[in-house]
């Protein structure tokens, strides 16, 4: 189990795949080199906020997200994907998807990255959908 804090300040414990999703989100959210004890942890997502919406920049952003997902040792190699649904002067909305080793369905993380008032803002837009076993 791993700890996480809810919006109201309560401690929430995650387990299994939820812990992995949280770990990938944390790696995307943390700027590379900001942790003194692990200078390779994190991403360069904020570097893309003010860039033009070009094919080269989109490919670079997608490559960075896929690199972060691929670094998690629980991810099945070759299953990491990223797509951009919006890129404008306010930020970037993207979806990252992957499969865990030994799991048979993909996990999704939709997030919005932007710079507001000079501060980096990253927020999770949509958590992974959990299918109800009774509806399958």
The first five atom37 places (N, CA, C, CB, O) and aatype in JSON, in Angstrom:
{
  "aatype": [20, 20, 20, 20, 20, 20, 20, 20, 20, 20, 20, 20, 20, 20, 20, 20, 20, 20, 20, 20, 20, 20, 20, 20, 20, 20, 20, 20, 20, 20, 20, 20, 20, 20, 20, 20, 20, 20, 20, 20, 20, 20, 20, 20, 20, 20, 20, 20, 20, 20, 20, 20, 20, 20, 20, 20, 20, 20, 20, 20, 20, 20, 20, 20, 20, 20, 20, 20, 20, 20, 20, 20, 20, 20, 20, 20, 20, 20, 20, 20, 20, 20, 20, 20, 20, 20, 20, 20, 20, 20, 20, 20, 20, 20, 20, 20, 20, 20, 20, 20, 20, 20, 20, 20, 20, 20, 20, 20, 20, 20, 20, 20, 20, 20, 20, 20, 20, 20, 20, 20, 20, 20, 20, 20, 20, 20, 20, 20, 20, 20, 20, 20, 20, 20, 20, 20],
  "atom_mask": [
    [1, 1, 1, 1, 1],
    [1, 1, 1, 1, 1],
    [1, 1, 1, 1, 1],
    [1, 1, 1, 1, 1],
    [1, 1, 1, 1, 1],
    [1, 1, 1, 1, 1],
    [1, 1, 1, 1, 1],
    [1, 1, 1, 1, 1],
    [1, 1, 1, 1, 1],
    [1, 1, 1, 1, 1],
    [1, 1, 1, 1, 1],
    [1, 1, 1, 1, 1],
    [1, 1, 1, 1, 1],
    [1, 1, 1, 1, 1],
    [1, 1, 1, 1, 1],
    [1, 1, 1, 1, 1],
    [1, 1, 1, 1, 1],
    [1, 1, 1, 1, 1],
    [1, 1, 1, 1, 1],
    [1, 1, 1, 1, 1],
    [1, 1, 1, 1, 1],
    [1, 1, 1, 1, 1],
    [1, 1, 1, 1, 1],
    [1, 1, 1, 1, 1],
    [1, 1, 1, 1, 1],
    [1, 1, 1, 1, 1],
    [1, 1, 1, 1, 1],
    [1, 1, 1, 1, 1],
    [1, 1, 1, 1, 1],
    [1, 1, 1, 1, 1],
    [1, 1, 1, 1, 1],
    [1, 1, 1, 1, 1],
    [1, 1, 1, 1, 1],
    [1, 1, 1, 1, 1],
    [1, 1, 1, 1, 1],
    [1, 1, 1, 1, 1],
    [1, 1, 1, 1, 1],
    [1, 1, 1, 1, 1],
    [1, 1, 1, 1, 1],
    [1, 1, 1, 1, 1],
    [1, 1, 1, 1, 1],
    [1, 1, 1, 1, 1],
    [1, 1, 1, 1, 1],
    [1, 1, 1, 1, 1],
    [1, 1, 1, 1, 1],
    [1, 1, 1, 1, 1],
    [1, 1, 1, 1, 1],
    [1, 1, 1, 1, 1],
    [1, 1, 1, 1, 1],
    [1, 1, 1, 1, 1],
    [1, 1, 1, 1, 1],
    [1, 1, 1, 1, 1],
    [1, 1, 1, 1, 1],
    [1, 1, 1, 1, 1],
    [1, 1, 1, 1, 1],
    [1, 1, 1, 1, 1],
    [1, 1, 1, 1, 1],
    [1, 1, 1, 1, 1],
    [1, 1, 1, 1, 1],
    [1, 1, 1, 1, 1],
    [1, 1, 1, 1, 1],
    [1, 1, 1, 1, 1],
    [1, 1, 1, 1, 1],
    [1, 1, 1, 1, 1],
    [1, 1, 1, 1, 1],
    [1, 1, 1, 1, 1],
    [1, 1, 1, 1, 1],
    [1, 1, 1, 1, 1],
    [1, 1, 1, 1, 1],
    [1, 1, 1, 1, 1],
    [1, 1, 1, 1, 1],
    [1, 1, 1, 1, 1],
    [1, 1, 1, 1, 1],
    [1, 1, 1, 1, 1],
    [1, 1, 1, 1, 1],
    [1, 1, 1, 1, 1],
    [1, 1, 1, 1, 1],
    [1, 1, 1, 1, 1],
    [1, 1, 1, 1, 1],
    [1, 1, 1, 1, 1],
    [1, 1, 1, 1, 1],
    [1, 1, 1, 1, 1],
    [1, 1, 1, 1, 1],
    [1, 1, 1, 1, 1],
    [1, 1, 1, 1, 1],
    [1, 1, 1, 1, 1],
    [1, 1, 1, 1, 1],
    [1, 1, 1, 1, 1],
    [1, 1, 1, 1, 1],
    [1, 1, 1, 1, 1],
    [1, 1, 1, 1, 1],
    [1, 1, 1, 1, 1],
    [1, 1, 1, 1, 1],
    [1, 1, 1, 1, 1],
    [1, 1, 1, 1, 1],
    [1, 1, 1, 1, 1],
    [1, 1, 1, 1, 1],
    [1, 1, 1, 1, 1],
    [1, 1, 1, 1, 1],
    [1, 1, 1, 1, 1],
    [1, 1, 1, 1, 1],
    [1, 1, 1, 1, 1],
    [1, 1, 1, 1, 1],
    [1, 1, 1, 1, 1],
    [1, 1, 1, 1, 1],
    [1, 1, 1, 1, 1],
    [1, 1, 1, 1, 1],
    [1, 1, 1, 1, 1],
    [1, 1, 1, 1, 1],
    [1, 1, 1, 1, 1],
    [1, 1, 1, 1, 1],
    [1, 1, 1, 1, 1],
    [1, 1, 1, 1, 1],
    [1, 1, 1, 1, 1],
    [1, 1, 1, 1, 1],
    [1, 1, 1, 1, 1],
    [1, 1, 1, 1, 1],
    [1, 1, 1, 1, 1],
    [1, 1, 1, 1, 1],
    [1, 1, 1, 1, 1],
    [1, 1, 1, 1, 1],
    [1, 1, 1, 1, 1],
    [1, 1, 1, 1, 1],
    [1, 1, 1, 1, 1],
    [1, 1, 1, 1, 1],
    [1, 1, 1, 1, 1],
    [1, 1, 1, 1, 1],
    [1, 1, 1, 1, 1],
    [1, 1, 1, 1, 1],
    [1, 1, 1, 1, 1],
    [1, 1, 1, 1, 1],
    [1, 1, 1, 1, 1],
    [1, 1, 1, 1, 1],
    [1, 1, 1, 1, 1],
    [1, 1, 1, 1, 1],
    [1, 1, 1, 1, 1]
  ],
  "atom_positions": [
    [[0.83, -1.19, 0.0], [0.0, 0.0, 0.0], [0.87, 1.25, 0.0], [-0.94, 0.0, 1.21], [1.99, 1.24, 0.51]],
    [[0.34, 2.3, -0.58], [1.06, 3.56, -0.65], [0.1, 4.68, -0.27], [1.65, 3.79, -2.08], [-1.09, 4.63, -0.57]],
    [[0.63, 5.69, 0.4], [-0.2, 6.79, 0.89], [-0.41, 7.85, -0.18], [0.42, 7.42, 2.13], [0.46, 8.1, -1.01]],
    [[-1.58, 8.46, -0.13], [-1.88, 9.63, -0.96], [-2.85, 10.49, -0.16], [-2.48, 9.23, -2.37], [-3.56, 9.98, 0.71]],
    [[-2.89, 11.77, -0.44], [-3.72, 12.7, 0.34], [-4.9, 13.15, -0.51], [-2.88, 13.91, 0.81], [-4.73, 13.57, -1.65]],
    [[-6.09, 13.07, 0.06], [-7.3, 13.51, -0.62], [-7.39, 15.03, -0.58], [-8.56, 12.88, 0.03], [-6.64, 15.69, 0.14]],
    [[-8.31, 15.59, -1.36], [-8.48, 17.05, -1.41], [-8.83, 17.64, -0.05], [-9.57, 17.4, -2.41], [-8.47, 18.78, 0.25]],
    [[-9.52, 16.87, 0.78], [-9.89, 17.37, 2.1], [-8.79, 17.15, 3.14], [-11.17, 16.7, 2.57], [-8.99, 17.44, 4.32]],
    [[-7.63, 16.63, 2.72], [-6.51, 16.44, 3.62], [-6.42, 15.07, 4.26], [-6.57, 17.45, 4.68], [-5.45, 14.78, 4.96]],
    [[-7.42, 14.21, 4.02], [-7.38, 12.88, 4.61], [-6.39, 12.0, 3.86], [-8.78, 12.25, 4.59], [-6.17, 12.17, 2.66]],
    [[-5.81, 11.07, 4.59], [-4.85, 10.14, 4.01], [-5.59, 8.99, 3.36], [-3.86, 9.63, 5.08], [-6.47, 8.38, 3.98]],
    [[-5.24, 8.68, 2.11], [-5.85, 7.57, 1.38], [-4.75, 6.58, 1.03], [-6.59, 8.07, 0.08], [-3.68, 6.98, 0.57]],
    [[-4.99, 5.31, 1.25], [-4.02, 4.29, 0.88], [-4.41, 3.69, -0.46], [-3.92, 3.19, 1.96], [-5.57, 3.36, -0.68]],
    [[-3.44, 3.56, -1.35], [-3.69, 2.94, -2.65], [-3.06, 1.56, -2.65], [-3.13, 3.81, -3.81], [-2.14, 1.28, -1.89]],
    [[-3.58, 0.71, -3.51], [-3.08, -0.65, -3.59], [-3.16, -1.11, -5.04], [-3.88, -1.6, -2.65], [-4.01, -0.66, -5.8]],
    [[-2.26, -2.01, -5.42], [-2.31, -2.61, -6.75], [-2.08, -1.61, -7.86], [-3.61, -3.28, -6.96], [-1.16, -0.79, -7.8]],
    [[-2.93, -1.68, -8.89], [-2.78, -0.84, -10.07], [-2.93, 0.64, -9.75], [-3.79, -1.23, -11.13], [-2.3, 1.48, -10.4]],
    [[-3.75, 0.98, -8.75], [-3.92, 2.39, -8.38], [-2.6, 3.01, -7.95], [-4.94, 2.52, -7.25], [-2.34, 4.18, -8.22]],
    [[-1.76, 2.23, -7.28], [-0.45, 2.73, -6.86], [0.41, 3.03, -8.09], [0.26, 1.71, -5.95], [1.12, 4.05, -8.11]],
    [[0.37, 2.18, -9.09], [1.14, 2.4, -10.31], [0.68, 3.63, -11.06], [1.05, 1.21, -11.21], [1.5, 4.4, -11.55]],
    [[-0.64, 3.82, -11.17], [-1.18, 5.01, -11.83], [-0.72, 6.26, -11.09], [-2.73, 4.94, -11.91], [-0.33, 7.25, -11.71]],
    [[-0.78, 6.2, -9.77], [-0.33, 7.33, -8.95], [1.16, 7.6, -9.17], [-0.61, 7.07, -7.46], [1.57, 8.76, -9.25]],
    [[1.97, 6.55, -9.26], [3.41, 6.72, -9.47], [3.71, 7.37, -10.82], [4.12, 5.37, -9.37], [4.58, 8.24, -10.91]],
    [[3.0, 6.95, -11.86], [3.2, 7.54, -13.19], [2.75, 8.99, -13.18], [2.43, 6.73, -14.27], [3.41, 9.85, -13.76]],
    [[1.62, 9.28, -12.54], [1.14, 10.65, -12.44], [2.17, 11.52, -11.72], [-0.21, 10.71, -11.71], [2.44, 12.64, -12.15]],
    [[2.75, 11.01, -10.64], [3.75, 11.75, -9.89], [4.99, 12.03, -10.75], [4.15, 10.98, -8.62], [5.56, 13.11, -10.68]],
    [[5.4, 11.05, -11.55], [6.56, 11.25, -12.43], [6.27, 12.3, -13.51], [6.96, 9.92, -13.1], [7.15, 13.09, -13.85]],
    [[5.05, 12.31, -14.04], [4.67, 13.32, -15.03], [4.61, 14.7, -14.36], [3.31, 12.97, -15.68], [5.03, 15.69, -14.96]],
    [[4.1, 14.76, -13.15], [3.89, 16.02, -12.43], [5.19, 16.65, -11.94], [2.98, 15.78, -11.25], [5.29, 17.88, -11.85]],
    [[6.19, 15.84, -11.62], [7.45, 16.33, -11.05], [8.42, 16.71, -12.16], [8.08, 15.27, -10.13], [8.66, 15.92, -13.07]],
    [[8.97, 17.92, -12.1], [9.95, 18.34, -13.1], [11.26, 17.6, -12.86], [10.17, 19.88, -13.06], [11.73, 17.5, -11.72]],
    [[11.85, 17.08, -13.93], [13.07, 16.29, -13.81], [14.17, 17.11, -13.14], [13.54, 15.81, -15.2], [14.37, 18.29, -13.45]],
    [[14.89, 16.46, -12.22], [16.0, 17.1, -11.54], [15.65, 17.86, -10.27], [16.66, 18.02, -12.46], [16.54, 18.39, -9.61]],
    [[14.36, 17.92, -9.91], [13.97, 18.68, -8.73], [14.09, 17.89, -7.43], [12.57, 19.17, -8.88], [14.09, 18.48, -6.35]],
    [[14.19, 16.58, -7.51], [14.37, 15.77, -6.3], [15.87, 15.62, -6.05], [13.68, 14.37, -6.44], [16.58, 15.08, -6.89]],
    [[16.34, 16.08, -4.91], [17.78, 16.04, -4.62], [18.3, 14.61, -4.51], [18.08, 16.79, -3.34], [19.49, 14.37, -4.73]],
    [[17.44, 13.67, -4.16], [17.87, 12.29, -3.98], [17.7, 11.43, -5.23], [17.11, 11.67, -2.84], [18.15, 10.29, -5.25]],
    [[17.06, 11.95, -6.26], [16.9, 11.22, -7.53], [16.78, 12.25, -8.65], [15.65, 10.26, -7.49], [15.68, 12.65, -9.03]],
    [[17.91, 12.65, -9.18], [17.93, 13.73, -10.17], [17.4, 13.3, -11.54], [19.33, 14.25, -10.33], [17.18, 14.16, -12.4]],
    [[17.19, 12.01, -11.77], [16.66, 11.54, -13.05], [15.15, 11.32, -13.01], [17.35, 10.25, -13.44], [14.55, 11.05, -14.05]],
    [[14.53, 11.44, -11.84], [13.09, 11.24, -11.7], [12.34, 12.46, -12.22], [12.71, 10.95, -10.23], [12.77, 13.59, -11.99]],
    [[11.25, 12.25, -12.9], [10.4, 13.35, -13.34], [10.34, 13.49, -14.85], [10.87, 14.63, -12.75], [10.85, 12.65, -15.59]],
    [[9.71, 14.58, -15.29], [9.53, 14.81, -16.72], [9.86, 16.25, -17.08], [8.08, 14.47, -17.14], [10.07, 17.1, -16.22]],
    [[9.89, 16.5, -18.37], [10.11, 17.85, -18.89], [8.83, 18.41, -19.51], [11.25, 17.85, -19.93], [8.88, 19.23, -20.43]],
    [[7.7, 17.98, -19.01], [6.4, 18.41, -19.53], [6.26, 19.94, -19.55], [5.28, 17.79, -18.71], [5.78, 20.48, -20.54]],
    [[6.66, 20.66, -18.47], [6.5, 22.12, -18.5], [7.26, 22.81, -19.63], [6.94, 22.7, -17.19], [6.9, 23.93, -20.02]],
    [[8.29, 22.19, -20.17], [9.04, 22.79, -21.27], [8.2, 22.98, -22.52], [10.25, 21.93, -21.59], [8.57, 23.76, -23.4]],
    [[7.07, 22.29, -22.63], [6.26, 22.32, -23.84], [5.13, 23.34, -23.78], [5.68, 20.96, -24.11], [4.49, 23.58, -24.8]],
    [[4.86, 23.95, -22.61], [3.69, 24.81, -22.44], [3.61, 25.96, -23.44], [3.67, 25.37, -21.07], [2.56, 26.2, -24.01]],
    [[4.69, 26.65, -23.64], [4.68, 27.85, -24.48], [5.14, 27.58, -25.92], [5.56, 28.91, -23.87], [5.32, 28.52, -26.69]],
    [[5.32, 26.33, -26.26], [5.76, 25.99, -27.61], [4.6, 26.08, -28.6], [6.37, 24.58, -27.64], [3.43, 25.96, -28.23]],
    [[4.95, 26.3, -29.85], [3.95, 26.33, -30.93], [3.36, 24.93, -31.11], [4.59, 26.83, -32.26], [4.0, 23.93, -30.82]],
    [[2.13, 24.89, -31.6], [1.46, 23.63, -31.88], [1.9, 23.15, -33.27], [-0.09, 23.78, -31.8], [1.2, 23.35, -34.26]],
    [[3.08, 22.51, -33.31], [3.6, 21.99, -34.57], [3.72, 20.47, -34.47], [4.98, 22.62, -34.92], [3.66, 19.91, -33.37]],
    [[3.87, 19.83, -35.6], [4.02, 18.38, -35.61], [5.25, 17.96, -34.81], [4.13, 17.85, -37.04], [5.19, 17.0, -34.03]],
    [[6.36, 18.66, -34.98], [7.59, 18.31, -34.26], [7.4, 18.46, -32.74], [8.75, 19.2, -34.73], [7.86, 17.61, -31.98]],
    [[6.74, 19.52, -32.31], [6.51, 19.72, -30.88], [5.55, 18.69, -30.31], [5.98, 21.12, -30.61], [5.73, 18.2, -29.2]],
    [[4.51, 18.35, -31.08], [3.59, 17.3, -30.64], [4.32, 15.97, -30.48], [2.42, 17.16, -31.63], [4.13, 15.26, -29.49]],
    [[5.15, 15.63, -31.46], [5.91, 14.37, -31.38], [6.86, 14.38, -30.19], [6.69, 14.14, -32.68], [7.03, 13.35, -29.53]],
    [[7.48, 15.51, -29.91], [8.38, 15.61, -28.77], [7.64, 15.45, -27.45], [9.09, 16.94, -28.78], [8.13, 14.76, -26.55]],
    [[6.48, 16.08, -27.32], [5.67, 15.96, -26.11], [5.23, 14.51, -25.91], [4.44, 16.89, -26.18], [5.34, 13.96, -24.81]],
    [[4.73, 13.89, -26.98], [4.29, 12.5, -26.91], [5.45, 11.59, -26.51], [3.7, 12.04, -28.25], [5.28, 10.69, -25.69]],
    [[6.62, 11.81, -27.09], [7.8, 11.01, -26.75], [8.16, 11.16, -25.27], [9.0, 11.41, -27.62], [8.55, 10.18, -24.63]],
    [[8.04, 12.36, -24.72], [8.35, 12.59, -23.31], [7.37, 11.84, -22.4], [8.32, 14.09, -22.98], [7.79, 11.21, -21.43]],
    [[6.08, 11.9, -22.71], [5.09, 11.19, -21.9], [5.32, 9.68, -21.99], [3.65, 11.54, -22.37], [5.3, 8.99, -20.97]],
    [[5.56, 9.18, -23.2], [5.81, 7.75, -23.36], [7.08, 7.32, -22.62], [5.92, 7.39, -24.84], [7.14, 6.21, -22.09]],
    [[8.09, 8.18, -22.59], [9.33, 7.87, -21.87], [9.06, 7.7, -20.38], [10.39, 8.98, -22.1], [9.58, 6.78, -19.75]],
    [[8.24, 8.58, -19.83], [7.91, 8.5, -18.41], [7.16, 7.2, -18.11], [7.06, 9.72, -17.98], [7.49, 6.5, -17.16]],
    [[6.16, 6.88, -18.92], [5.39, 5.66, -18.7], [6.29, 4.43, -18.85], [4.21, 5.58, -19.69], [6.21, 3.5, -18.05]],
    [[7.13, 4.44, -19.87], [8.02, 3.3, -20.15], [9.0, 3.04, -19.02], [8.78, 3.54, -21.44], [9.41, 1.9, -18.81]],
    [[9.39, 4.08, -18.28], [10.37, 3.93, -17.2], [9.83, 3.12, -16.02], [10.81, 5.29, -16.72], [10.61, 2.57, -15.24]],
    [[8.5, 3.04, -15.88], [7.94, 2.27, -14.77], [8.13, 0.78, -15.06], [6.43, 2.61, -14.55], [7.67, 0.3, -16.1]],
    [[8.8, 0.05, -14.17], [9.1, -1.36, -14.44], [7.88, -2.27, -14.47], [10.06, -1.86, -13.42], [7.99, -3.42, -14.88]],
    [[6.73, -1.78, -14.03], [5.51, -2.6, -14.03], [4.76, -2.54, -15.35], [4.59, -2.16, -12.91], [3.82, -3.31, -15.57]],
    [[5.17, -1.63, -16.25], [4.49, -1.45, -17.53], [4.98, -2.48, -18.54], [4.72, -0.02, -18.08], [6.18, -2.7, -18.7]],
    [[4.03, -3.12, -19.22], [4.36, -4.09, -20.27], [5.07, -3.33, -21.39], [3.07, -4.81, -20.81], [4.51, -2.39, -21.95]],
    [[6.3, -3.72, -21.74], [7.04, -3.01, -22.8], [6.25, -2.95, -24.11], [8.39, -3.68, -23.04], [5.65, -3.94, -24.53]],
    [[6.26, -1.79, -24.73], [5.6, -1.61, -26.02], [4.13, -1.24, -25.94], [5.74, -2.84, -26.8], [3.51, -1.01, -26.98]],
    [[3.55, -1.17, -24.74], [2.12, -0.85, -24.63], [1.85, 0.62, -24.34], [1.49, -1.69, -23.56], [0.7, 1.04, -24.33]],
    [[2.91, 1.4, -24.1], [2.7, 2.81, -23.75], [2.27, 3.61, -24.98], [3.99, 3.41, -23.15], [2.85, 3.47, -26.06]],
    [[1.25, 4.44, -24.78], [0.73, 5.3, -25.85], [0.43, 6.67, -25.28], [-0.53, 4.68, -26.5], [0.21, 6.83, -24.07]],
    [[0.42, 7.66, -26.13], [0.02, 9.0, -25.73], [-0.66, 9.67, -26.92], [1.25, 9.85, -25.23], [-0.22, 9.52, -28.06]],
    [[-1.72, 10.39, -26.64], [-2.38, 11.18, -27.68], [-2.73, 12.54, -27.1], [-3.66, 10.45, -28.22], [-3.02, 12.68, -25.91]],
    [[-2.69, 13.54, -27.95], [-2.99, 14.91, -27.54], [-4.38, 15.26, -28.06], [-1.91, 15.92, -28.07], [-4.64, 15.16, -29.25]],
    [[-5.26, 15.67, -27.15], [-6.61, 16.04, -27.58], [-6.78, 17.55, -27.72], [-7.63, 15.51, -26.59], [-7.68, 18.0, -28.42]],
    [[-5.92, 18.34, -27.07], [-6.0, 19.8, -27.2], [-4.62, 20.4, -26.96], [-7.04, 20.4, -26.22], [-3.89, 19.99, -26.05]],
    [[-4.28, 21.39, -27.78], [-3.02, 22.14, -27.61], [-3.31, 23.56, -28.05], [-1.82, 21.49, -28.45], [-3.51, 23.82, -29.24]],
    [[-3.32, 24.47, -27.11], [-3.57, 25.87, -27.44], [-2.74, 26.76, -26.52], [-5.08, 26.22, -27.31], [-1.87, 26.27, -25.79]],
    [[-3.0, 28.05, -26.55], [-2.18, 28.97, -25.75], [-2.44, 28.86, -24.25], [-2.43, 30.39, -26.2], [-1.73, 29.49, -23.47]],
    [[-3.44, 28.09, -23.84], [-3.7, 27.91, -22.41], [-3.09, 26.63, -21.86], [-5.18, 27.9, -22.15], [-2.97, 26.48, -20.65]],
    [[-2.69, 25.71, -22.73], [-2.08, 24.47, -22.24], [-2.29, 23.3, -23.17], [-2.63, 24.14, -20.9], [-2.7, 23.45, -24.33]],
    [[-2.01, 22.12, -22.65], [-2.07, 20.88, -23.42], [-2.91, 19.88, -22.65], [-0.63, 20.32, -23.7], [-2.73, 19.71, -21.44]],
    [[-3.83, 19.21, -23.34], [-4.59, 18.11, -22.75], [-4.19, 16.84, -23.48], [-6.15, 18.36, -22.84], [-4.24, 16.78, -24.7]],
    [[-3.78, 15.84, -22.71], [-3.28, 14.61, -23.31], [-3.78, 13.39, -22.56], [-1.75, 14.62, -23.35], [-4.21, 13.48, -21.4]],
    [[-3.73, 12.25, -23.23], [-4.07, 10.97, -22.62], [-2.87, 10.05, -22.73], [-5.33, 10.34, -23.28], [-2.31, 9.88, -23.81]],
    [[-2.49, 9.46, -21.62], [-1.46, 8.42, -21.62], [-2.16, 7.1, -21.35], [-0.34, 8.71, -20.54], [-3.06, 7.03, -20.51]],
    [[-1.75, 6.05, -22.04], [-2.34, 4.73, -21.84], [-1.24, 3.69, -21.85], [-3.39, 4.42, -22.94], [-0.21, 3.86, -22.51]],
    [[-1.45, 2.6, -21.11], [-0.46, 1.53, -21.01], [-1.13, 0.3, -20.41], [0.77, 1.96, -20.16], [-2.26, 0.37, -19.92]],
    [[-0.42, -0.82, -20.44], [-0.87, -2.04, -19.77], [0.17, -2.46, -18.76], [-1.14, -3.18, -20.78], [1.38, -2.35, -19.01]],
    [[-0.3, -2.94, -17.61], [0.61, -3.5, -16.62], [1.01, -4.91, -17.05], [-0.03, -3.51, -15.21], [0.24, -5.58, -17.74]],
    [[2.18, -5.34, -16.66], [2.61, -6.72, -16.93], [1.62, -7.66, -16.25], [4.08, -6.97, -16.42], [1.33, -7.51, -15.07]],
    [[1.11, -8.62, -17.0], [0.17, -9.6, -16.46], [-1.27, -9.13, -16.38], [0.61, -10.0, -15.11], [-2.12, -9.86, -15.88]],
    [[-1.57, -7.93, -16.86], [-2.93, -7.41, -16.86], [-3.43, -7.41, -18.3], [-2.99, -5.97, -16.23], [-2.64, -7.3, -19.23]],
    [[-4.75, -7.53, -18.47], [-5.26, -7.66, -19.83], [-6.04, -6.44, -20.33], [-6.15, -8.86, -19.91], [-6.61, -6.5, -21.42]],
    [[-6.06, -5.35, -19.58], [-6.73, -4.15, -20.11], [-5.85, -2.93, -19.87], [-8.12, -3.95, -19.46], [-5.1, -2.87, -18.9]],
    [[-5.95, -1.96, -20.77], [-5.1, -0.76, -20.64], [-5.6, 0.18, -19.55], [-5.05, 0.0, -21.97], [-6.8, 0.22, -19.25]],
    [[-4.68, 0.9, -18.97], [-5.0, 1.96, -18.0], [-4.81, 3.3, -18.69], [-4.1, 1.86, -16.72], [-3.93, 3.44, -19.55]],
    [[-5.62, 4.26, -18.33], [-5.59, 5.57, -18.97], [-5.42, 6.67, -17.93], [-6.87, 5.81, -19.78], [-5.93, 6.57, -16.82]],
    [[-4.7, 7.69, -18.31], [-4.53, 8.87, -17.47], [-4.68, 10.08, -18.38], [-3.13, 8.86, -16.73], [-3.82, 10.33, -19.23]],
    [[-5.76, 10.82, -18.21], [-5.98, 12.03, -19.0], [-5.6, 13.21, -18.12], [-7.48, 12.14, -19.5], [-6.08, 13.33, -16.99]],
    [[-4.73, 14.08, -18.63], [-4.27, 15.2, -17.82], [-4.18, 16.48, -18.63], [-2.91, 14.88, -17.2], [-4.09, 16.45, -19.86]],
    [[-4.22, 17.59, -17.91], [-4.13, 18.93, -18.51], [-2.89, 19.59, -17.93], [-5.42, 19.78, -18.22], [-2.73, 19.67, -16.72]],
    [[-2.03, 20.07, -18.8], [-0.79, 20.74, -18.39], [-0.83, 22.17, -18.89], [0.47, 19.99, -18.93], [-1.09, 22.41, -20.07]],
    [[-0.57, 23.13, -18.01], [-0.6, 24.53, -18.42], [0.27, 25.37, -17.49], [-2.04, 25.07, -18.42], [0.7, 24.91, -16.44]],
    [[0.51, 26.59, -17.91], [1.25, 27.56, -17.09], [0.33, 28.75, -16.88], [2.62, 27.99, -17.76], [-0.01, 29.46, -17.83]],
    [[-0.06, 28.98, -15.65], [-0.94, 30.1, -15.33], [-0.23, 31.01, -14.35], [-2.29, 29.6, -14.74], [0.26, 30.56, -13.31]],
    [[-0.16, 32.29, -14.66], [0.51, 33.27, -13.8], [1.95, 32.87, -13.51], [-0.26, 33.44, -12.49], [2.45, 33.13, -12.41]],
    [[2.61, 32.26, -14.47], [4.0, 31.86, -14.3], [4.19, 30.59, -13.51], [4.74, 32.94, -13.65], [5.32, 30.11, -13.38]],
    [[3.12, 30.02, -12.97], [3.22, 28.79, -12.18], [2.76, 27.6, -13.01], [2.38, 28.89, -10.88], [1.8, 27.7, -13.77]],
    [[3.44, 26.5, -12.87], [3.09, 25.29, -13.61], [1.87, 24.65, -12.97], [4.28, 24.29, -13.63], [1.81, 24.48, -11.75]],
    [[0.89, 24.3, -13.78], [-0.32, 23.65, -13.3], [-0.47, 22.34, -14.05], [-1.58, 24.56, -13.48], [-0.49, 22.32, -15.28]],
    [[-0.58, 21.27, -13.32], [-0.88, 19.97, -13.91], [-2.05, 19.4, -13.13], [0.36, 19.0, -13.88], [-2.03, 19.37, -11.9]],
    [[-3.07, 18.94, -13.82], [-4.17, 18.32, -13.1], [-4.67, 17.11, -13.86], [-5.31, 19.33, -12.88], [-4.66, 17.06, -15.09]],
    [[-5.11, 16.14, -13.09], [-5.66, 14.93, -13.67], [-7.1, 15.25, -14.05], [-5.58, 13.71, -12.69], [-7.9, 15.65, -13.21]],
    [[-7.42, 15.07, -15.32], [-8.75, 15.4, -15.81], [-9.71, 14.25, -15.58], [-8.71, 15.76, -17.29], [-10.86, 14.45, -15.18]],
    [[-9.24, 13.05, -15.82], [-10.11, 11.88, -15.76], [-9.31, 10.71, -15.25], [-10.73, 11.56, -17.14], [-8.25, 10.4, -15.78]],
    [[-9.8, 10.06, -14.22], [-9.12, 8.88, -13.7], [-9.47, 7.68, -14.57], [-9.52, 8.61, -12.21], [-10.37, 7.75, -15.41]],
    [[-8.75, 6.61, -14.38], [-8.99, 5.39, -15.15], [-10.4, 4.87, -14.89], [-7.95, 4.31, -14.8], [-10.88, 4.9, -13.75]],
    [[-11.05, 4.41, -15.92], [-12.39, 3.87, -15.79], [-12.3, 2.45, -15.27], [-13.15, 3.91, -17.15], [-11.52, 1.64, -15.78]],
    [[-13.09, 2.15, -14.27], [-13.13, 0.8, -13.71], [-14.46, 0.17, -14.14], [-12.97, 0.82, -12.13], [-15.52, 0.57, -13.65]],
    [[-14.4, -0.8, -15.03], [-15.66, -1.42, -15.45], [-16.31, -2.19, -14.31], [-15.42, -2.35, -16.64], [-15.64, -2.86, -13.53]],
    [[-17.62, -2.07, -14.22], [-18.39, -2.81, -13.22], [-18.57, -4.23, -13.75], [-19.77, -2.12, -12.93], [-19.06, -4.43, -14.86]],
    [[-18.16, -5.2, -12.95], [-18.21, -6.61, -13.38], [-19.62, -7.03, -13.76], [-17.68, -7.52, -12.27], [-19.79, -7.91, -14.61]],
    [[-20.64, -6.42, -13.16], [-22.01, -6.81, -13.46], [-22.48, -6.31, -14.83], [-22.95, -6.29, -12.38], [-23.5, -6.78, -15.34]],
    [[-21.74, -5.36, -15.42], [-22.15, -4.83, -16.73], [-21.39, -5.46, -17.88], [-21.96, -3.34, -16.75], [-21.66, -5.14, -19.04]],
    [[-20.45, -6.34, -17.58], [-19.65, -6.95, -18.65], [-20.36, -8.12, -19.27], [-18.32, -7.4, -18.13], [-19.83, -8.74, -20.19]]
  ]
}
